[in-house]
Structures are given as structure tokens and as C-alpha cells.
């Protein structure tokens, strides 16, 4: 089996694959999926780390510049509120103070909710994009796995993939996201006055979110890891037995047929692993921007809370701090789905390497 024969077989197999919308997808770095796949197969992608880090820092810097005006505006409103409240003894006492707080607090809430709406929409689009990726990428990976003899592994991964792209996504979309909205509402109402507090409700819904997330991770990753490893071992034994049978019991042509089988297996394994690695680049490109945006927004709200705390009324500072903590739920949703996606691709890459 020469290198030229292997390259020819790999190119023929690539041409026979129906890539669908994947061929138009853009991976992290601005390349198309098929271009990145070709570079991975040729080994030319190894020097991308410096450009990737540069792109990450550039993206983070751009997001910081986007959220900085929000921080400045919130701080300016808090300073104005503190200045006006310092004149309350000349303007009517505590009643005027409550009105001033209500007006300034409402202004801060409107500013923050605008950012919340933007991030929530971004999170929904990210989850939809990840689901579309799964629906396009996993059928190709499972077909390539079946081509290398991983029939048992396919029977294990197929329901796991369906569970990830349907069940897990539904849980995160229709349970985790509403829990975030509920905690957001209680944070807004709970800091409206000093007499009404909803910290326990926020804590309850946050704890419920963590339990749902933890149970989902445990069930999915436990099932996928244990079953995937067992199935891969079974398939490896089957492929080695088939290769031995062809080489030993087929008269005259057994050795040639065995070499031909090795060529087919090697090319299919190369394509499978390259497709999986290109899929990881695709995953990274989709989740990087929303993750950086949410992290930057969390830091901005924490900074605004720290600055506004000594300026006067602590309710604005408490509201900003509470919203910042609530954003960790959105961050956990995106990272959680991406992590399960990553583990699934990683196990598929490691499974079926029978050469």
C-alpha cells in the first residue's frame, strides 16, 4: 500500500460523499469546511495556533469595546442619582428619594434588559446552529465509521446522537432558558424596593438549573462513554478477524485482498478523523463569539456593580450583580452543549481506528 494509492483512494472517497450544506459552512479562521478538511488531510493545518489566538484576542477586544459604553452609561446614571438624592432634604424627603430611585433604577433596567435580549437571542441562534451542525455532520461520521467496520459502534452512537441533537437540545431550550428568564424577572422585581426581596426564589431556580444540567451531563456522557468504548472493542476484534480470514483462507488472492481491505480502511479512517477534526473547528467557530460576548458582559456588569456600590443606593449594585450571576446560566447552556458535542466527536474519532 503506497502513499499514492492511499491519496487516490482518499480523493475518490471524498468525491463520493454528499456534503450538503457543510461545504458552504465557514469554520473558525474564515475558511470553508472543505478547505479546512483538505488542509487537515494534507497536514497543513498544524501552524494555525498563532492566528487562532490572535483572532480570539481581537474578538475579545472588540466585544469589550461594545459593552464599555453600557458600563459608562450605568455609572453616569448612578452618579446623577447620587447627586440628586443628596439634595432630597431640600426637595421633600424620603418620598422624593424613592421616586428618584425608581426613575434611575428603571433607566438602568432598560439598558441591561436590552443587552439581555441581545445575548438571549444570540444564545438561541447558537443552539440552533449547533443542532444544524449535528444534523449535517454526524450522519457523515457514522457512515464513515460503518465503512471501516464499526457497525456495532454506529448502533451505539446513533441513538446517542439523536439524544444530543433532540432530547438534550430540547431540555436546554425549553427548560434551562425559561429558568434564566424567571431568575431575571425576580432579580428585577426584587431590587425595586427595600421591603420586597426574592433572593430565595432566585437561589431556588438557579439550583434547579444546576441539577438539571448536572443530571443531563451525567446520563448522556456516562452512557456514551461506556457504551462507545465497549462497542469499539467489539468492532476491532471483528475487523481483525475478517482480515485474518481473508488473508488465510482465500486461495492465491488472500494477501492481495487483505492489502486492498487495509487500503480501504486506512482511507476511510483518515477521512473520518479529518471530518471529525474539521467539525471541531466548526464547533469552535460557532461557540467562541457568544461565549466571549457573555463573559465580557458578565465582567462589565460586575465592574458596574463595583463602581455603583459606593455611589449611593445599593439596590442598583445588587441588581447588576444578580444579573451578572444569572448570565452564567446562559454561559453554562452554550458550553454544556458544546462540551457534549465535543466529547461525541472525540469518541467517534477515537473509535474505529482499526489499522
Secondary structure per residue as TSV (DSSP state, phi and psi in degrees):
chain	resnum	aa	ss	phi	psi
A	1	X	-	360.0	105.2
A	2	X	-	-88.1	166.2
A	3	X	H	-65.2	-38.0
A	4	X	H	-64.1	-41.2
A	5	X	H	-63.1	-40.9
A	6	X	H	-64.5	-43.6
A	7	X	H	-63.7	-40.7
A	8	X	H	-63.1	-41.9
A	9	X	H	-67.4	-38.6
A	10	X	H	-63.3	-44.9
A	11	X	H	-63.8	-40.0
A	12	X	H	-63.6	-42.0
A	13	X	H	-67.1	-37.7
A	14	X	H	-62.6	-39.1
A	15	X	H	-69.7	-22.6
A	16	X	T	-89.7	-3.7
A	17	X	S	-90.7	133.5
A	18	X	-	-88.1	104.8
A	19	X	-	-81.6	-19.4
A	20	X	G	61.6	-136.3
A	21	X	G	-76.1	-7.4
A	22	X	G	-63.3	-33.3
A	23	X	G	-66.3	-19.0
A	24	X	G	-97.9	-2.8
A	25	X	-	-76.1	147.0
A	26	X	B	-109.0	124.3
A	27	X	-	-88.9	173.9
A	28	X	T	-62.8	126.8
A	29	X	T	112.9	-9.2
A	30	X	S	90.7	3.0
A	31	X	-	-90.0	156.7
A	32	X	B	-74.7	161.6
A	33	X	H	-61.2	-44.7
A	34	X	H	-69.0	-33.2
A	35	X	H	-65.4	-44.8
A	36	X	H	-63.0	-39.1
A	37	X	H	-62.0	-43.6
A	38	X	H	-63.3	-38.6
A	39	X	H	-68.5	-35.3
A	40	X	H	-66.4	-43.8
A	41	X	H	-64.3	-32.5
A	42	X	H	-89.1	-6.1
A	43	X	T	79.9	18.7
A	44	X	T	-94.4	4.6
A	45	X	T	-94.1	-1.8
A	46	X	T	-67.0	-22.9
A	47	X	T	-96.6	22.0
A	48	X	-	-86.7	-3.8
A	49	X	H	-66.5	-40.8
A	50	X	H	-64.7	-43.4
A	51	X	H	-66.8	-34.6
A	52	X	H	-65.4	-44.8
A	53	X	H	-63.5	-40.3
A	54	X	H	-62.5	-42.1
A	55	X	H	-65.4	-38.1
A	56	X	H	-64.4	-46.5
A	57	X	H	-67.3	-35.9
A	58	X	H	-64.5	-41.7
A	59	X	H	-64.7	-42.4
A	60	X	H	-64.0	-41.4
A	61	X	H	-63.6	-39.5
A	62	X	H	-65.3	-39.2
A	63	X	H	-67.3	-39.5
A	64	X	H	-59.5	-42.4
A	65	X	H	-66.5	-27.9
A	66	X	H	-73.3	-37.8
A	67	X	H	-90.3	-13.8
A	68	X	H	-61.8	-41.8
A	69	X	H	-59.1	-33.0
A	70	X	H	-63.2	-43.7
A	71	X	H	-62.3	-44.8
A	72	X	H	-61.9	-42.0
A	73	X	H	-65.7	-42.6
A	74	X	H	-63.3	-43.6
A	75	X	H	-64.1	-40.2
A	76	X	H	-63.2	-41.6
A	77	X	H	-64.1	-40.5
A	78	X	H	-65.9	-39.7
A	79	X	H	-64.6	-43.1
A	80	X	H	-62.8	-41.6
A	81	X	H	-62.4	-43.5
A	82	X	H	-64.0	-38.3
A	83	X	H	-67.3	-43.0
A	84	X	H	-68.0	-39.7
A	85	X	H	-67.9	-24.0
A	86	X	T	-67.8	-15.5
A	87	X	T	-99.9	10.9
A	88	X	G	-64.0	-28.7
A	89	X	G	-65.9	-25.3
A	90	X	G	-94.0	-1.7
A	91	X	T	-123.9	6.1
A	92	X	T	125.4	4.3
A	93	X	T	83.6	-146.9
A	94	X	H	-68.0	-30.4
A	95	X	H	-61.6	-42.9
A	96	X	H	-65.8	-36.9
A	97	X	H	-61.2	-41.4
A	98	X	H	-65.9	-37.9
A	99	X	H	-66.0	-42.8
A	100	X	H	-61.4	-43.1
A	101	X	H	-62.6	-43.1
A	102	X	H	-61.5	-42.7
A	103	X	H	-67.0	-48.8
A	104	X	H	-68.7	-39.0
A	105	X	H	-64.0	-41.0
A	106	X	H	-63.1	-39.1
A	107	X	H	-64.0	-42.6
A	108	X	H	-65.9	-41.8
A	109	X	H	-60.6	-43.1
A	110	X	H	-62.5	-42.9
A	111	X	H	-62.4	-46.2
A	112	X	H	-68.5	-41.4
A	113	X	H	-64.8	-30.5
A	114	X	H	-63.1	-44.2
A	115	X	H	-66.4	-37.5
A	116	X	H	-62.7	-44.9
A	117	X	H	-61.0	-41.1
A	118	X	H	-62.6	-45.4
A	119	X	H	-70.4	-37.0
A	120	X	H	-63.5	-43.5
A	121	X	H	-63.1	-41.0
A	122	X	H	-62.4	-40.6
A	123	X	H	-64.0	-44.2
A	124	X	H	-60.7	-41.9
A	125	X	H	-65.5	-36.8
A	126	X	H	-64.8	-44.8
A	127	X	H	-63.0	-40.3
A	128	X	H	-64.1	-42.0
A	129	X	H	-64.1	-40.3
A	130	X	H	-64.4	-41.5
A	131	X	H	-62.7	-42.3
A	132	X	H	-63.4	-37.9
A	133	X	H	-61.1	-46.3
A	134	X	H	-59.9	-43.7
A	135	X	H	-65.3	-26.5
A	136	X	H	-90.7	-39.4
A	137	X	H	-83.9	-44.1
A	138	X	H	-65.8	-37.6
A	139	X	H	-59.3	-37.1
A	140	X	H	-67.1	-44.2
A	141	X	H	-63.6	-41.8
A	142	X	H	-68.9	-35.1
A	143	X	H	-65.2	-43.1
A	144	X	H	-65.8	-35.3
A	145	X	H	-65.7	-40.6
A	146	X	H	-64.2	-33.0
A	147	X	H	-67.7	-25.7
A	148	X	T	-94.2	7.4
A	149	X	T	98.1	8.6
A	150	X	-	-88.4	55.2
A	151	X	H	-66.7	-43.9
A	152	X	H	-64.8	-39.6
A	153	X	H	-63.7	-39.0
A	154	X	H	-61.9	-40.0
A	155	X	H	-66.1	-21.4
A	156	X	H	-88.2	-46.0
A	157	X	H	-71.8	-30.3
A	158	X	H	-60.6	-49.9
A	159	X	H	-67.0	-29.8
A	160	X	H	-66.8	-39.7
A	161	X	H	-65.6	-41.7
A	162	X	H	-63.0	-40.3
A	163	X	I	-61.9	-39.9
A	164	X	I	-70.9	-49.2
A	165	X	I	-76.2	-18.6
A	166	X	I	-114.4	-65.7
A	167	X	I	-62.5	-52.5
A	168	X	I	-65.7	-41.9
A	169	X	H	-63.2	-37.3
A	170	X	H	-66.0	-40.9
A	171	X	H	-61.0	-46.5
A	172	X	I	-69.4	-36.1
A	173	X	I	-76.6	-42.5
A	174	X	I	-103.8	-5.2
A	175	X	I	-119.8	-52.7
A	176	X	I	-67.8	-44.2
A	177	X	H	-64.2	-44.9
A	178	X	H	-60.7	-33.6
A	179	X	H	-63.0	-37.7
A	180	X	H	-62.8	-43.8
A	181	X	H	-62.9	-39.9
A	182	X	H	-64.3	-47.1
A	183	X	H	-62.0	-34.6
A	184	X	H	-63.0	-44.7
A	185	X	H	-63.1	-44.1
A	186	X	H	-65.9	-32.9
A	187	X	H	-66.4	-38.3
A	188	X	H	-67.7	-50.3
A	189	X	H	-70.8	-35.9
A	190	X	H	-67.2	-21.2
A	191	X	T	-105.8	13.8
A	192	X	S	-73.8	-32.6
A	193	X	-	-144.3	166.7
A	194	X	S	-78.3	-18.4
A	195	X	S	-91.2	-18.9
A	196	X	-	-111.1	116.4
A	197	X	-	-127.5	139.5
A	198	X	-	-129.0	32.9
A	199	X	H	-61.6	-37.7
A	200	X	H	-67.5	-36.6
A	201	X	H	-65.2	-43.5
A	202	X	H	-60.6	-43.6
A	203	X	H	-63.3	-39.5
A	204	X	H	-63.8	-48.4
A	205	X	H	-69.6	-33.3
A	206	X	H	-66.3	-41.8
A	207	X	H	-64.4	-40.4
A	208	X	H	-61.0	-41.5
A	209	X	H	-60.7	-45.2
A	210	X	H	-62.8	-40.5
A	211	X	H	-65.1	-43.4
A	212	X	H	-61.9	-43.5
A	213	X	H	-64.1	-45.8
A	214	X	H	-64.8	-43.7
A	215	X	H	-64.9	-41.0
A	216	X	H	-62.5	-45.4
A	217	X	H	-60.0	-46.8
A	218	X	H	-62.6	-47.1
A	219	X	H	-64.9	-49.1
A	220	X	H	-67.6	-52.1
A	221	X	H	-69.2	-35.5
A	222	X	H	-63.2	-48.2
A	223	X	H	-62.0	-46.9
A	224	X	H	-65.7	-43.4
A	225	X	H	-67.0	-51.2
A	226	X	H	-66.1	-48.9
A	227	X	H	-67.0	-37.9
A	228	X	H	-65.2	-43.3
A	229	X	H	-65.2	-42.9
A	230	X	H	-63.8	-44.3
A	231	X	H	-64.8	-39.4
A	232	X	H	-62.2	-39.1
A	233	X	H	-63.5	-43.8
A	234	X	H	-62.0	-43.2
A	235	X	H	-66.3	-38.0
A	236	X	H	-61.6	-41.5
A	237	X	H	-64.9	-40.2
A	238	X	H	-64.9	-42.9
A	239	X	H	-66.6	-42.3
A	240	X	H	-65.1	-36.7
A	241	X	H	-66.2	-40.7
A	242	X	H	-65.2	-41.0
A	243	X	H	-64.1	-41.7
A	244	X	H	-65.5	-39.6
A	245	X	H	-63.8	-45.1
A	246	X	H	-64.3	-44.0
A	247	X	H	-68.7	-32.6
A	248	X	H	-96.7	-30.4
A	249	X	H	-114.9	-3.4
A	250	X	S	-94.3	115.6
A	251	X	T	-64.2	139.3
A	252	X	T	65.4	-49.4
A	253	X	T	-97.9	3.5
A	254	X	H	-60.3	-42.4
A	255	X	H	-65.4	-41.8
A	256	X	H	-66.3	-41.4
A	257	X	H	-65.3	-36.5
A	258	X	H	-65.2	-40.8
A	259	X	H	-65.5	-38.7
A	260	X	H	-62.9	-39.5
A	261	X	H	-63.5	-40.3
A	262	X	H	-62.0	-39.9
A	263	X	H	-63.7	-44.5
A	264	X	H	-64.2	-44.5
A	265	X	H	-63.4	-43.9
A	266	X	H	-63.1	-44.9
A	267	X	H	-66.5	-41.2
A	268	X	H	-66.5	-38.3
A	269	X	H	-66.1	-42.6
A	270	X	H	-59.9	-45.2
A	271	X	H	-66.4	-43.4
A	272	X	H	-58.8	-49.1
A	273	X	H	-67.8	-36.5
A	274	X	H	-67.9	-40.4
A	275	X	H	-63.2	-42.0
A	276	X	H	-62.2	-42.8
A	277	X	H	-67.7	-40.3
A	278	X	H	-63.2	-34.7
A	279	X	H	-64.1	-34.0
A	280	X	H	-67.2	-39.3
A	281	X	H	-61.4	-41.4
A	282	X	H	-63.5	-43.0
A	283	X	H	-61.2	-45.6
A	284	X	H	-61.1	-41.7
A	285	X	H	-65.5	-30.6
A	286	X	H	-77.7	-41.9
A	287	X	H	-89.1	-16.5
A	288	X	H	-63.5	-49.5
A	289	X	H	-62.8	-49.6
A	290	X	H	-63.8	-35.5
A	291	X	H	-64.2	-47.4
A	292	X	H	-63.6	-39.0
A	293	X	H	-64.0	-44.5
A	294	X	H	-67.0	-42.3
A	295	X	H	-61.8	-44.4
A	296	X	H	-63.5	-38.8
A	297	X	H	-68.0	-39.5
A	298	X	H	-60.6	-45.5
A	299	X	H	-64.4	-38.6
A	300	X	H	-64.7	-42.2
A	301	X	H	-67.6	-38.0
A	302	X	H	-63.2	-41.5
A	303	X	H	-64.5	-44.1
A	304	X	H	-62.3	-39.6
A	305	X	H	-64.2	-39.6
A	306	X	H	-67.7	-37.0
A	307	X	H	-74.0	-40.3
A	308	X	H	-77.2	-18.3
A	309	X	H	-59.3	-47.5
A	310	X	T	-81.5	0.0
A	311	X	T	-83.7	-15.5
A	312	X	S	161.0	-121.2
A	313	X	-	-61.9	126.8
A	314	X	H	-79.3	-8.9
A	315	X	H	-67.4	-35.9
A	316	X	H	-65.6	-42.7
A	317	X	H	-63.4	-42.3
A	318	X	H	-64.6	-38.1
A	319	X	H	-63.2	-46.8
A	320	X	H	-63.0	-40.6
A	321	X	H	-65.4	-40.8
A	322	X	H	-65.4	-42.4
A	323	X	H	-64.8	-39.0
A	324	X	H	-59.6	-41.5
A	325	X	H	-68.0	-35.7
A	326	X	H	-65.1	-30.9
A	327	X	H	-63.9	-22.6
A	328	X	H	-63.5	-23.0
A	329	X	H	-68.3	-44.4
A	330	X	H	-63.5	-40.6
A	331	X	H	-62.4	-40.6
A	332	X	H	-66.0	-35.8
A	333	X	H	-62.8	-49.7
A	334	X	H	-65.7	-48.5
A	335	X	H	-66.3	-35.7
A	336	X	H	-64.0	-48.5
A	337	X	H	-63.3	-43.2
A	338	X	H	-63.1	-38.2
A	339	X	H	-66.9	-42.6
A	340	X	H	-66.0	-38.0
A	341	X	H	-60.6	-45.7
A	342	X	H	-62.1	-46.4
A	343	X	H	-63.3	-40.2
A	344	X	H	-62.9	-46.8
A	345	X	H	-63.2	-42.1
A	346	X	H	-60.1	-42.7
A	347	X	H	-67.3	-37.2
A	348	X	H	-65.9	-38.4
A	349	X	H	-62.9	-43.3
A	350	X	H	-75.9	-23.5
A	351	X	T	-87.6	139.5
A	352	X	T	90.5	9.9
A	353	X	-	-88.0	80.4
A	354	X	-	-94.9	-0.1
A	355	X	-	-77.8	360.0
